[in-house]
Amino acid sequence: MKFKDFASYWLETHACAHKEIGSVKGDRQMLRDHLVPRLGERSVTSISARDLAELQGELVKKEISRKTVNNIMGLLKKILRSAVDWRYIEDHPGSSVKPLRIAPQAMRHWSERDQKKFLEWAMTRDRLIYEIVAVALYTGMRRGEMEALKRDCLNFEDKVIIVRRSVCSTTHEIRDHTKGKNIRMVPMNDVVLEILRTRERLPLDSLVLPCDYDHFVEKKFKPAQRSAGLENVINFHALRHTFGTQMASKGVPLPLVKMLMGHREIKTTMGYLHTDSKHLRGATDILLRG
């Protein structure tokens, strides 16, 4: 079987069953643009480790980002892994081809001073901006989770938000699960509680923070930061980074930060330790003690 035929079969049988629509769309694009042109006419059984190594090198020469190269190669390896599992080939040719190393990048986030300055500005200028940004800052919820938040997920007795839905960025439909496929609870602090209390009498199926989020993120959020006098202008997702960074820097145990943010892996949460050096202060002083 040719690689292009097996890849198409894999998309329809495996990817469509186990992946989100947006992920399948990304897989189709990587196959169309990079994998099929290079390997499409080859028999699946003829693809070797050398082919994978050469493809990786060719992608690097095209000045594609290292992260994208890893994504393309990762997709190819998944397809070939299924070829092994389904007995089309005996051995996986990609086991010896390692992902490219990627230098860690600092996560953009607000300082506590930036956060205070913006919220004070927004509170008196635009209530909607204030509410959306405050909830994002103090819960760490993803944009899609905020878009999909309904009244039935607000527990005012225990002062928690139950995060169980999200909006698909491709179809804009509400899904009954989050990115991490889990349900988590996030406590409401006093600011979030004051904002959400005004929604207490809404019907259970009503959206809590209805907004044109595309317009908000692309047209309103950054201009609002400049109007507030912030020099460190961030994107909307960086509000989530701000939440994680501040939780970690204030000494909240990483397993708890992981749970609150809905990370699958603790290594994702570990990234927030590198965005702020405050937690390192005094760490080596113990070596000077008797």
C-alpha positions in Angstrom: 0.0 0.0 0.0 1.3 3.5 -0.9 1.9 5.8 2.0 -0.6 8.4 0.7 -3.3 5.7 0.7 -2.4 4.4 4.2 -2.2 8.0 5.6 -5.7 8.7 4.2 -7.0 5.5 5.7 -5.3 6.4 9.0 -7.0 9.8 9.0 -10.5 8.4 8.5 -10.2 5.5 10.8 -8.0 6.6 13.6 -7.6 10.4 13.7 -11.3 11.2 13.1 -12.2 8.8 15.9 -9.7 9.9 18.5 -8.8 13.5 17.7 -10.6 16.9 17.8 -11.7 18.4 14.5 -9.1 21.1 14.7 -6.3 18.5 15.2 -7.5 16.4 12.3 -7.5 19.5 10.1 -3.9 20.2 11.2 -2.9 16.6 10.3 -4.5 16.9 6.9 -2.5 20.1 6.2 0.8 18.6 7.3 0.2 15.5 5.2 -0.8 17.6 2.2 2.1 20.1 2.5 5.0 18.0 3.7 4.5 14.3 4.0 2.6 13.2 0.9 4.8 15.2 -1.5 7.8 13.5 -0.1 6.6 10.0 0.7 3.2 9.7 -0.9 4.1 7.4 -3.8 6.3 5.2 -1.6 5.2 1.8 -0.3 4.7 1.9 3.4 7.0 -1.1 3.7 9.8 0.7 1.9 10.0 3.7 4.3 13.2 3.5 6.3 14.9 5.3 9.2 17.1 7.0 6.6 14.0 8.4 4.8 12.8 9.9 8.1 16.2 11.4 8.9 16.5 12.9 5.4 13.0 14.3 5.6 13.7 15.9 9.0 16.9 17.5 7.5 15.0 18.8 4.5 12.3 20.4 6.6 15.0 22.1 8.7 16.6 23.5 5.5 13.3 25.0 4.5 13.6 27.2 7.6 10.4 25.8 9.1 10.4 26.3 12.9 11.8 23.4 14.9 8.5 23.0 16.7 6.7 22.6 13.4 9.3 20.1 12.2 8.8 18.1 15.3 5.0 18.2 14.8 5.4 16.9 11.2 7.8 14.2 12.2 5.6 13.3 15.2 2.6 12.8 12.9 4.6 10.6 10.5 5.8 8.5 13.4 2.2 8.1 14.7 1.1 6.9 11.3 3.9 4.4 11.0 3.2 3.2 14.6 -0.3 2.4 13.5 1.1 0.6 10.4 3.1 -1.6 12.8 0.1 -2.2 15.1 -2.1 -3.1 12.2 0.5 -5.5 10.7 1.2 -3.5 7.6 4.9 -3.4 8.5 7.0 -5.3 11.0 9.2 -2.7 12.6 8.9 1.0 13.2 11.5 2.9 11.1 11.4 6.1 13.2 12.6 4.9 16.6 16.1 6.1 16.0 15.1 9.5 14.7 15.0 11.9 17.7 13.0 15.1 17.9 14.9 18.4 17.4 15.9 20.1 20.6 14.0 23.4 21.2 15.3 26.1 23.5 12.8 26.9 26.2 11.0 30.2 25.6 10.0 32.5 28.4 6.2 32.7 28.9 4.9 36.3 28.6 2.9 37.3 31.6 1.9 40.4 33.6 3.6 41.4 36.8 1.4 42.0 39.9 1.8 45.7 39.2 0.6 45.3 35.6 -2.3 43.3 36.8 -3.4 45.8 39.4 -2.9 48.7 37.1 -5.0 47.2 34.3 -7.9 46.0 36.5 -8.1 49.4 38.2 -8.3 51.1 34.8 -10.9 48.6 33.3 -13.1 48.7 36.4 -14.0 52.3 35.7 -13.8 52.3 31.9 -15.3 49.0 30.6 -17.1 46.6 32.9 -17.1 43.7 30.3 -13.3 44.0 29.8 -12.8 44.1 33.6 -15.0 41.0 34.2 -13.5 38.8 31.5 -9.9 39.7 32.3 -10.4 39.4 36.1 -12.0 35.9 35.7 -9.2 34.8 33.4 -6.5 36.2 35.7 -7.9 34.7 38.9 -9.0 31.2 37.6 -6.4 30.4 34.9 -9.2 29.2 32.7 -8.5 28.9 28.9 -10.4 31.1 26.6 -12.5 28.3 25.2 -13.4 27.2 28.8 -14.6 30.7 29.6 -16.6 30.9 26.4 -18.4 27.7 27.3 -18.9 28.4 31.0 -22.6 28.0 32.0 -24.5 28.7 35.1 -24.8 25.1 36.0 -21.0 25.0 36.6 -21.1 27.7 39.3 -21.3 26.3 42.8 -21.8 29.3 45.1 -22.2 27.2 48.2 -18.7 25.9 47.9 -17.4 28.9 46.0 -16.0 26.8 43.1 -16.2 26.8 39.3 -16.6 23.4 37.7 -14.6 23.5 34.5 -16.1 20.8 32.2 -16.8 22.3 28.8 -14.9 24.3 26.1 -15.5 25.9 22.8 -13.8 24.4 19.8 -11.6 27.0 18.1 -12.3 25.5 14.7 -16.1 24.9 14.7 -16.9 27.3 17.6 -19.2 24.7 19.0 -19.4 23.9 22.7 -17.9 20.5 23.6 -18.7 18.6 26.7 -15.0 18.3 27.7 -11.9 20.5 28.1 -8.6 20.4 26.2 -7.3 18.0 28.8 -10.4 15.7 28.7 -10.9 16.2 32.4 -13.2 17.9 34.8 -11.6 20.2 37.4 -12.7 22.6 40.1 -11.3 26.1 40.5 -12.0 28.1 43.7 -13.6 31.5 43.3 -11.7 34.2 45.1 -13.5 37.3 46.3 -13.1 39.2 43.1 -14.4 36.3 40.9 -17.2 35.6 43.4 -18.3 39.3 43.3 -18.4 39.1 39.4 -20.2 35.8 39.2 -22.7 36.5 41.9 -24.5 38.8 39.4 -25.2 35.6 37.3 -26.6 33.6 40.2 -30.2 33.8 39.0 -29.5 32.9 35.4 -31.1 29.7 34.0 -28.8 26.8 34.4 -28.1 26.5 30.7 -27.2 30.2 30.2 -23.7 31.3 29.3 -22.0 33.1 32.2 -19.7 35.4 30.2 -21.2 35.8 26.8 -19.0 37.9 24.5 -17.7 38.0 20.9 -14.3 36.6 22.0 -12.7 36.8 18.6 -13.4 40.5 18.5 -12.4 40.9 22.2 -9.1 39.1 21.7 -8.2 40.5 18.4 -9.5 44.1 18.6 -10.1 45.2 22.2 -7.7 43.5 24.6 -4.4 44.9 23.4 -5.7 48.5 22.7 -7.2 48.4 26.2 -3.8 47.6 27.7 -2.2 50.5 25.9 -5.0 52.8 27.1 -4.3 51.6 30.6 -0.7 52.7 30.2 0.9 49.2 30.2 4.2 48.8 28.4 4.1 45.0 28.7 1.3 44.2 26.3 0.4 40.5 26.2 -2.1 38.3 24.4 -5.1 36.8 26.0 -3.6 33.4 26.6 -0.8 35.0 28.6 -3.4 35.8 31.3 -3.4 32.0 31.9 0.4 32.2 32.1 0.1 35.0 34.6 -2.1 32.9 36.8 0.3 29.9 36.7 3.4 32.1 37.2 1.9 33.9 40.2 0.6 30.7 41.8 4.1 29.1 41.5 6.0 32.2 42.7 3.8 32.4 45.8 4.6 28.9 46.8 1.5 27.0 45.8 2.6 23.3 45.4 3.1 22.4 41.8 0.7 19.4 41.9 -2.0 21.8 43.0 -1.2 24.3 40.3 -1.3 21.4 37.8 -4.7 20.4 39.0 -6.1 24.0 39.0 -4.8 24.6 35.4 -5.9 21.2 34.1 -2.5 20.1 32.8 -2.0 16.5 31.8 1.7 16.5 32.6 3.6 18.0 35.6 6.4 19.0 33.2 4.0 21.5 31.6 3.4 23.1 35.1 7.1 23.1 35.7 7.5 25.7 33.0 6.0 28.3 35.3 9.0 28.0 37.7 11.3 29.4 35.0 9.3 32.6 34.4 10.0 34.2 37.7 13.3 34.0 39.7 11.8 35.0 43.0 11.3 31.4 44.1 15.0 30.8 43.8 16.0 33.5 46.3 17.8 32.0 49.3 17.8 28.5 47.9 21.6 28.1 48.2 21.9 29.9 51.5 21.5 26.5 53.2 25.0 25.6 52.0 26.5 28.3 54.2 24.8 27.1 57.4 26.6 24.9 59.9 
